[in-house]
Amino acid sequence: MTNPGRFTARKLDPALSARSLYGAELRYYRERAGLTLGELADMLHIELSYLARIEQGERRFDPELADVLDRLLDTGGFFVRNLTAGRSAPDPNKLSPLADWERLAATIKEWDATLVPGLLQTDAYAKAVAETYAPLLADRPTRYRWEARLSRTPVLHDPKGPRYLAVLGEAVLHRGLGGPATMAEQLHSLAALIRRRRITVRVLPLAATPHPTGTDGALRLMTYADESPALHFTAHHTGNHFTDPGAVNLAHLTHDLLTAAALPPEDSLALIESTAADYRARTPAPSAAGERSARARPRGRELEHR
């Protein structure tokens, strides 16, 4: 059953896009009429989650729904008059870092030559990434929390979540960020997701001929049920978001070529697991004093540092 609280508790920001403003007006008129999301959804004979996402500016507005709402909520024709805004795409540059786009995607395809992608990162690995690639970041705890939030994103654990396919450069497995224990944990976590059939991962061997447009940075392709496909490309520590069909189509071609050059999924999994085992074998055994200290540490203090 859908939990309406997770929709209604979220603060609306009309500045995100014209569609977000449209959604904010829907909430205004609904609340003015004294209706909950569930009550209005029942009156419209639509799913609560669908109505909630319209109200959050996440879904396109159906023209027939606009006319019904104008009459039902006595809006003076607002929704029909501003239907173009209700069907516009949100501004990707003003969304939270990729999280909203990932959550709504039907498929996510990734390529990364250097790092495990954010959605697959464990907390320890994400912290190592921040320490390695942003050593001068002023507010490092904020960066850690952001990276860890990505690693705990429930998108890949949701049975109804997007289909996820990634191609990783073999160097990703051998770049020992955080040390052997961190890498062993990260690769075991990656293998577990693969074995649960939540994701498909292929490894591009170091000996493979690289595709020139695919190795300059990391790319993430996202497709949607009712949106244009989107591309997020990262290079030299900067990220850019594109919905231009030419850029998206070139990225799809690049990902297809990288996939064709990569190892099959079963061979990729075997390589990931064997590399994880190598890291585990190189992990120093904890000292007796360290084990006693860990057992004695108060649980509350541990949570404070997360």
Solvent accessible surface area in square Angstrom, and as a share of the most:
residue,aa,sasa,rsa
1,M,245,1.09
2,T,53,0.31
3,N,89,0.46
4,P,59,0.37
5,G,33,0.31
6,R,121,0.44
7,F,6,0.03
8,T,58,0.34
9,A,90,0.70
10,R,75,0.27
11,K,181,0.77
12,L,27,0.14
13,D,68,0.35
14,P,59,0.37
15,A,73,0.57
16,L,33,0.17
17,S,18,0.12
18,A,50,0.39
19,R,3,0.01
20,S,5,0.03
21,L,90,0.45
22,Y,4,0.01
23,G,1,0.01
24,A,18,0.14
25,E,46,0.21
26,L,0,0.00
27,R,38,0.14
28,Y,114,0.44
29,Y,25,0.09
30,R,12,0.04
31,E,102,0.46
32,R,127,0.47
33,A,54,0.42
34,G,61,0.59
35,L,35,0.17
36,T,76,0.44
37,L,4,0.02
38,G,21,0.20
39,E,82,0.37
40,L,0,0.00
41,A,2,0.02
42,D,106,0.55
43,M,91,0.40
44,L,20,0.10
45,H,167,0.75
46,I,49,0.25
47,E,127,0.57
48,L,36,0.18
49,S,26,0.17
50,Y,56,0.21
51,L,0,0.00
52,A,0,0.00
53,R,56,0.21
54,I,2,0.01
55,E,1,0.00
56,Q,10,0.05
57,G,4,0.04
58,E,13,0.06
59,R,64,0.23
60,R,63,0.23
61,F,2,0.01
62,D,59,0.31
63,P,65,0.41
64,E,139,0.62
65,L,17,0.08
66,A,0,0.00
67,D,64,0.33
68,V,55,0.32
69,L,0,0.00
70,D,13,0.07
71,R,166,0.60
72,L,70,0.35
73,L,6,0.03
74,D,109,0.56
75,T,11,0.07
76,G,65,0.62
77,G,26,0.25
78,F,33,0.14
79,F,0,0.00
80,V,75,0.43
81,R,160,0.58
82,N,48,0.25
83,L,38,0.19
84,T,119,0.69
85,A,29,0.22
86,G,0,0.00
87,R,92,0.34
88,S,35,0.23
89,A,62,0.48
90,P,17,0.11
91,D,46,0.24
92,P,36,0.23
93,N,124,0.64
94,K,115,0.49
95,L,29,0.15
96,S,54,0.35
97,P,68,0.43
98,L,32,0.16
99,A,17,0.13
100,D,17,0.09
101,W,15,0.05
102,E,0,0.00
103,R,83,0.30
104,L,50,0.25
105,A,8,0.07
106,A,49,0.38
107,T,33,0.19
108,I,0,0.00
109,K,49,0.21
110,E,9,0.04
111,W,3,0.01
112,D,15,0.08
113,A,24,0.19
114,T,60,0.35
115,L,31,0.16
116,V,0,0.00
117,P,6,0.04
118,G,13,0.12
119,L,8,0.04
120,L,5,0.03
121,Q,12,0.05
122,T,20,0.11
123,D,61,0.32
124,A,44,0.34
125,Y,1,0.01
126,A,1,0.00
127,K,97,0.41
128,A,6,0.05
129,V,6,0.04
130,A,2,0.02
131,E,73,0.33
132,T,72,0.42
133,Y,73,0.28
134,A,17,0.14
135,P,78,0.49
136,L,170,0.85
137,L,70,0.35
138,A,106,0.82
139,D,76,0.39
140,R,83,0.30
141,P,73,0.46
142,T,61,0.36
143,R,58,0.21
144,Y,48,0.18
145,R,140,0.51
146,W,81,0.28
147,E,8,0.04
148,A,14,0.11
149,R,93,0.34
150,L,14,0.07
151,S,20,0.13
152,R,148,0.54
153,T,17,0.10
154,P,95,0.60
155,V,9,0.05
156,L,2,0.01
157,H,105,0.47
158,D,62,0.32
159,P,123,0.78
160,K,189,0.80
161,G,21,0.21
162,P,4,0.02
163,R,152,0.56
164,Y,2,0.01
165,L,33,0.16
166,A,3,0.02
167,V,2,0.01
168,L,0,0.00
169,G,6,0.06
170,E,28,0.13
171,A,29,0.23
172,V,1,0.00
173,L,0,0.00
174,H,93,0.42
175,R,86,0.31
176,G,41,0.39
177,L,14,0.07
178,G,52,0.50
179,G,25,0.24
180,P,39,0.24
181,A,49,0.38
182,T,18,0.10
183,M,0,0.00
184,A,0,0.00
185,E,78,0.35
186,Q,0,0.00
187,L,0,0.00
188,H,78,0.35
189,S,40,0.26
190,L,0,0.00
191,A,5,0.04
192,A,42,0.33
193,L,10,0.05
194,I,23,0.12
195,R,151,0.55
196,R,133,0.48
197,R,215,0.78
198,R,49,0.18
199,I,9,0.04
200,T,47,0.27
201,V,1,0.00
202,R,63,0.23
203,V,0,0.00
204,L,11,0.05
205,P,32,0.20
206,L,121,0.60
207,A,102,0.79
208,A,25,0.19
209,T,119,0.69
210,P,79,0.49
211,H,44,0.20
212,P,100,0.63
213,T,63,0.37
214,G,0,0.00
215,T,51,0.30
216,D,98,0.51
217,G,14,0.13
218,A,24,0.19
219,L,7,0.03
220,R,17,0.06
221,L,2,0.01
222,M,1,0.00
223,T,35,0.20
224,Y,24,0.09
225,A,97,0.75
226,D,45,0.23
227,E,28,0.13
228,S,59,0.38
229,P,55,0.34
230,A,0,0.00
231,L,10,0.05
232,H,37,0.17
233,F,49,0.21
234,T,49,0.29
235,A,19,0.15
236,H,160,0.72
237,H,147,0.66
238,T,82,0.48
239,G,42,0.41
240,N,78,0.40
241,H,31,0.14
242,F,78,0.32
243,T,62,0.36
244,D,82,0.42
245,P,94,0.59
246,G,49,0.47
247,A,28,0.22
248,V,4,0.03
249,N,96,0.49
250,L,95,0.47
251,A,6,0.05
252,H,45,0.20
253,L,96,0.48
254,T,3,0.02
255,H,6,0.03
256,D,77,0.40
257,L,74,0.37
258,L,2,0.01
259,T,38,0.22
260,A,86,0.67
261,A,46,0.36
262,A,11,0.08
263,L,52,0.26
264,P,53,0.33
265,P,46,0.29
266,E,115,0.52
267,D,70,0.36
268,S,0,0.00
269,L,21,0.11
270,A,60,0.46
271,L,44,0.22
272,I,0,0.00
273,E,51,0.23
274,S,58,0.37
275,T,10,0.06
276,A,0,0.00
277,A,55,0.42
278,D,82,0.43
279,Y,6,0.02
280,R,116,0.42
281,A,90,0.70
282,R,146,0.53
283,T,36,0.21
284,P,106,0.67
285,A,91,0.71
286,P,94,0.59
287,S,71,0.46
288,A,64,0.50
289,A,62,0.48
290,G,37,0.35
291,E,73,0.33
292,R,140,0.51
293,S,66,0.43
294,A,55,0.43
295,R,174,0.63
296,A,80,0.62
297,R,126,0.46
298,P,85,0.53
299,R,139,0.51
300,G,42,0.41
301,R,123,0.45
302,E,57,0.25
303,L,89,0.44
304,E,116,0.52
305,H,140,0.63
306,R,180,0.66
